[in-house]
Amino acid sequence: MRYRARVALRWSVVAGLVAIAIASLALIAAVNFGRARSPFPEPPAGKPILHVQATRAEPGHTTELEAWVNLSTGEGKVIERAAGGTLQRVELVHDDEYLFYLADAAHLVRWQNLDPNSPLRGRLLDELLGVRLAVEEGRAQIIGSGTDGGRQTVHVRFTTAGGIPVVATLDAATGLIVRTESSQGQQPEVVDITYHTIEYLAPEQVPPDLAAVPIPAGASTEEYWDRVLSVPLPTLPYDVYVADFGSSPVAMFRRVSNSSGLTSDRVYVIYRTASGEVQVISGGGPSQPGQMPGDPAPGTVEVAGTRWHVETGPGGVQGSAQLGRTVVTIAAPDLELFQHAASTLRPWSP
């Protein structure tokens, strides 16, 4: 379970979402709140959708939050505004699509054809009920109980993946997060959430335009398609290459458009090996990696008659080469896996 002390959203949030999609490492378990021995009550029969309105307060920052989340599917919508009403972000999970709009950056991230195990399907559940889920799965410990504004609460303790200890207060009737205290740095960080509305709704009670997200003209965009090797791809001016690792890869298409309308795209084919992930990336553009002033020039490695411009670093090996009309980039944990991918490359066809 990931815990995120929420501060004003910045580009690091978008970068984190992109890393989730490209790395494809953390897959969420199927959502199921009907677990045995759960300390929290179940929602009323026929009303699987949790609707909340709340104020989130943390040092120097207060926002208003409204969310609708289907506890059975993870689908729903979160809208967050500044205290003055200015839109800050919108997140939407609907059918096979995930959408994230960051208003202060005028930037939209959209995933389509989501993989059934994509961690993005659980984004909204994680934000509202991630600690409850950790308790139900035994990854967080109940250490006490109390009251908050007349409501019964439970106190929960857990440690984040980064080793930060956190104590959270949850509403006993729903498992919603009421308060978190984390010991990061010398001063504890405290987030308080005051709920003005907590209700369960039937599907017909949800606003009919819930899936609509108005995006202003001129917003920059990132678009992704999961499972691109199993569905028709957009018409591309390059070929898509795959390698042979004896297993089925994860595949993703990414298209980025800036506010001026300039567009670039890539297809990522990702293989999981015992030593880490190998990515085969197809697209257009220069075959030689870009350099910053002072960086050493990339080396060259010849594999199966093709010269690759290669850079090595703490994260592994990355090399690019021009194959016909396609620039192929391979990122691998080590040179041996890089050479294996390069030697087994072939154009993919449906």
C-alpha positions in Angstrom: 0.0 0.0 0.0 1.4 3.4 -0.9 0.9 6.3 1.5 1.4 9.7 0.0 1.4 12.8 2.3 -0.5 15.1 0.1 0.9 18.5 -0.6 0.2 21.0 -3.4 0.3 18.9 -6.6 3.3 19.4 -8.9 4.9 17.8 -11.9 6.3 15.1 -9.7 2.8 13.6 -9.5 2.6 13.3 -13.2 6.1 11.9 -13.4 5.1 9.3 -10.8 2.1 8.3 -12.8 4.2 7.9 -15.9 6.7 5.8 -14.0 3.9 3.5 -12.9 2.8 3.0 -16.5 6.3 2.5 -18.0 7.8 0.4 -15.3 4.7 -1.8 -14.9 6.1 -3.2 -11.6 3.3 -2.7 -9.0 0.1 -4.4 -9.9 -2.8 -4.0 -7.5 -4.7 -7.0 -6.2 -8.4 -7.3 -7.2 -10.6 -5.0 -5.1 -12.7 -6.9 -2.6 -14.1 -5.4 0.5 -16.0 -8.5 1.4 -13.0 -10.0 3.2 -13.4 -12.3 6.2 -12.6 -10.6 9.5 -12.8 -7.1 8.1 -13.2 -4.7 11.1 -15.2 -2.3 8.9 -18.9 -2.6 8.0 -20.0 -3.4 4.5 -21.8 -0.7 2.4 -25.6 -1.1 2.2 -26.9 -3.7 -0.3 -27.5 -2.2 -3.8 -25.5 1.0 -2.9 -21.8 0.3 -3.8 -20.9 3.9 -4.6 -19.3 6.0 -1.9 -19.8 9.7 -2.2 -17.9 12.1 0.0 -17.3 15.9 0.3 -14.5 16.9 2.5 -12.0 19.6 3.5 -8.3 18.5 3.6 -6.0 20.6 5.8 -2.3 20.4 6.0 0.4 22.9 6.9 -0.1 26.0 4.7 -2.5 24.3 2.3 -6.3 23.6 2.4 -8.3 22.0 -0.4 -11.9 21.0 -0.9 -12.5 17.4 -2.2 -15.5 15.7 -3.7 -15.4 12.0 -4.8 -17.6 9.3 -6.1 -16.0 5.8 -6.0 -17.6 2.4 -6.8 -16.2 0.1 -4.1 -16.7 -2.9 -6.3 -14.9 -1.8 -9.4 -12.8 1.2 -8.4 -14.4 3.4 -11.0 -15.3 7.0 -10.0 -14.1 10.5 -10.0 -12.3 12.9 -7.7 -12.4 16.7 -8.0 -10.1 18.8 -5.9 -10.3 22.6 -5.6 -8.3 25.2 -3.7 -10.0 26.9 -0.7 -11.2 29.7 -3.1 -12.8 27.3 -5.5 -10.1 27.2 -8.1 -9.9 23.8 -9.8 -6.7 21.9 -8.9 -7.1 18.4 -10.3 -9.6 15.9 -11.6 -9.0 12.1 -11.6 -11.4 9.7 -13.4 -11.5 5.9 -13.7 -14.2 4.9 -16.1 -14.6 1.6 -18.1 -11.1 1.0 -19.5 -9.9 4.6 -19.2 -8.0 6.6 -16.6 -7.8 10.4 -16.7 -5.7 12.8 -14.6 -6.0 16.6 -15.2 -3.6 18.9 -13.4 -5.1 22.4 -13.7 -2.3 24.6 -12.5 0.0 23.0 -15.2 -2.8 22.8 -17.8 -1.7 19.2 -18.4 -3.8 16.1 -19.1 -2.7 12.5 -18.7 -5.0 9.8 -20.2 -4.7 6.0 -20.3 -7.0 4.0 -22.6 -7.5 0.2 -22.9 -6.2 -0.2 -19.3 -4.8 -3.6 -18.5 -7.0 -5.5 -16.0 -4.2 -5.4 -13.5 -3.2 -1.8 -14.0 -2.5 0.0 -10.7 -4.3 3.0 -12.1 -7.6 1.1 -11.7 -7.1 1.4 -7.9 -6.0 5.1 -7.7 -9.2 6.5 -6.3 -9.7 3.6 -3.8 -6.1 4.0 -2.7 -6.5 7.7 -2.0 -9.7 7.4 0.1 -9.5 3.9 1.5 -5.9 2.7 1.1 -5.3 2.4 4.8 -8.5 0.5 5.3 -7.4 -1.9 2.6 -4.0 -2.3 4.3 -5.7 -3.2 7.6 -7.9 -5.8 5.9 -4.8 -7.3 4.2 -2.8 -7.3 7.4 -0.3 -4.7 6.3 -1.3 -2.2 8.9 -2.1 -2.7 12.6 -5.1 -1.3 14.6 -3.6 0.2 17.8 -6.6 1.8 19.5 -9.9 3.6 19.1 -11.6 6.9 19.9 -14.0 9.6 18.6 -13.7 12.5 16.3 -16.5 15.0 16.0 -18.9 12.5 17.5 -17.9 9.7 15.1 -16.2 6.5 16.3 -12.7 6.1 15.0 -9.8 3.6 15.0 -6.1 4.3 15.1 -3.8 2.5 12.7 -0.1 2.2 12.5 2.0 1.3 9.5 5.3 2.0 7.8 5.5 3.2 4.2 7.6 1.5 1.5 10.1 4.3 2.1 10.4 3.4 5.8 8.4 6.4 7.2 6.2 5.5 10.2 2.6 6.7 10.0 -0.2 6.8 12.4 -3.6 7.2 10.8 -7.1 7.8 12.3 -9.9 6.1 10.3 -13.7 6.6 10.5 -14.8 3.3 12.1 -18.0 3.1 10.0 -16.4 3.5 6.6 -12.6 3.2 6.9 -12.1 6.7 5.4 -9.0 8.5 6.5 -9.7 11.3 9.0 -6.1 12.2 10.1 -2.5 11.1 9.3 0.6 11.8 11.2 3.9 10.9 9.7 7.4 11.3 11.2 9.3 12.6 8.2 12.0 15.0 9.2 12.3 16.7 12.5 8.7 17.9 12.6 5.7 15.6 12.2 3.5 16.2 9.2 -0.2 16.2 10.0 -3.1 16.0 7.5 -6.6 16.5 8.8 -9.7 15.6 6.7 -13.1 16.9 7.7 -16.1 15.2 6.0 -19.2 17.2 5.2 -20.9 14.4 3.3 -20.5 10.6 3.6 -23.2 8.6 1.8 -23.6 5.4 -0.2 -25.4 5.7 -3.5 -27.0 3.3 -6.0 -25.7 3.6 -9.6 -28.9 5.5 -10.7 -28.2 8.2 -8.0 -24.8 9.1 -9.5 -24.8 12.4 -11.6 -25.3 11.4 -15.3 -22.3 13.5 -16.4 -19.9 12.0 -13.9 -17.5 10.8 -16.7 -17.3 14.2 -18.3 -14.1 16.2 -17.7 -14.1 19.5 -19.6 -10.5 20.2 -20.7 -9.6 23.7 -21.7 -8.1 24.4 -25.2 -4.4 24.6 -25.2 -3.8 22.0 -22.5 -0.7 19.8 -23.0 -1.5 16.1 -23.1 0.0 12.6 -22.6 -2.0 9.7 -24.0 -1.3 6.0 -23.3 -2.8 2.8 -24.6 -2.2 -0.4 -22.7 -2.1 -3.8 -24.3 -1.2 -2.3 -27.7 0.0 -5.7 -29.1 -3.6 -7.1 -28.7 -5.6 -4.2 -30.2 -5.3 -2.2 -33.5 -2.7 0.6 -33.2 -3.1 4.1 -34.6 -1.4 4.5 -38.0 2.3 5.1 -37.2 5.1 6.4 -39.4 7.4 3.7 -38.0 7.5 0.0 -37.3 7.1 -1.6 -33.9 9.9 -3.9 -32.8 9.8 -6.8 -30.3 12.5 -9.1 -28.9 12.5 -12.7 -27.9 12.7 -13.4 -24.1 10.4 -16.5 -24.1 7.5 -14.7 -22.4 4.7 -12.4 -23.3 5.6 -8.7 -22.8 3.6 -5.8 -21.5 3.1 -3.2 -24.2 2.1 0.4 -24.1 1.7 3.3 -26.6 2.5 6.8 -25.5 1.7 10.1 -27.4 2.7 13.5 -26.0 1.3 16.8 -27.3 2.5 20.2 -26.0 0.4 23.4 -25.8 1.6 24.4 -29.3 0.2 21.2 -30.8 3.6 19.5 -31.5 3.2 15.7 -31.1 5.6 12.8 -30.5 4.9 9.2 -29.8 6.5 5.9 -28.9 5.6 2.2 -28.4 7.0 0.6 -25.3 7.3 -3.2 -25.2 8.4 -4.3 -21.7 9.8 -7.7 -20.7 10.3 -8.8 -17.1 13.4 -10.9 -16.4 15.1 -12.2 -13.3 17.5 -9.3 -13.5 14.9 -6.6 -14.1 12.9 -5.0 -16.9 14.0 -4.8 -20.5 12.2 -2.1 -22.6 12.2 -2.1 -26.4 11.0 1.3 -27.5 10.0 2.1 -31.1 9.5 5.6 -32.5 10.9 8.3 -34.7 13.6 10.9 -34.0 17.3 10.9 -33.7 19.0 7.5 -33.1 21.8 9.0 -31.0 20.9 9.9 -27.4 20.8 13.6 -26.6 23.7 14.9 -24.6 23.9 17.6 -21.9 27.0 19.8 -21.9 29.8 18.0 -20.1 28.3 14.5 -20.6 30.6 11.9 -22.1 29.9 10.9 -25.7 27.9 7.7 -26.0 29.9 4.6 -27.0 29.0 2.3 -29.9 28.3 -1.4 -29.7 27.8 -3.6 -32.8 25.2 -6.4 -32.5 24.1 -8.6 -35.4 25.6 -6.1 -37.9 23.8 -3.0 -36.4 25.7 -0.2 -34.7 24.1 1.0 -31.5 24.8 4.3 -29.7 25.0 3.1 -26.1 25.2 4.8 -22.7 25.7 3.1 -19.4 25.0 4.3 -15.9 23.8 3.2 -12.4 20.4 2.2 -13.9 21.8 -0.1 -16.5 22.4 0.2 -20.3 20.5 2.2 -22.9 21.2 2.2 -26.6 19.5 3.4 -29.8 19.8 2.5 -33.5 18.1 3.4 -36.7 16.4 0.3 -38.2 14.8 1.3 -41.5 12.2 4.0 -40.8 12.3 3.3 -37.0 14.5 4.4 -34.2 14.7 1.6 -31.7 15.8 2.2 -28.1 16.6 -0.7 -25.8 16.9 -0.1 -22.0 18.2 -3.1 -20.0 19.7 -3.7 -16.5 23.0 -4.9 -18.0 24.9 -5.3 -21.3 24.2 -9.0 -21.6 20.4 -8.4 -21.6 20.8 -5.4 -24.0 22.7 -7.6 -26.5 20.2 -10.4 -26.2 17.4 -8.0 -27.0 19.3 -6.3 -29.9 20.2 -9.7 -31.4 16.6 -11.0 -31.4 14.8 -7.9 -32.6 12.1 -8.3 -35.3 9.2 -6.1 -36.5 5.9 -6.9 -34.9 2.8 -7.6 -36.9 -0.7 -8.2 -35.6 
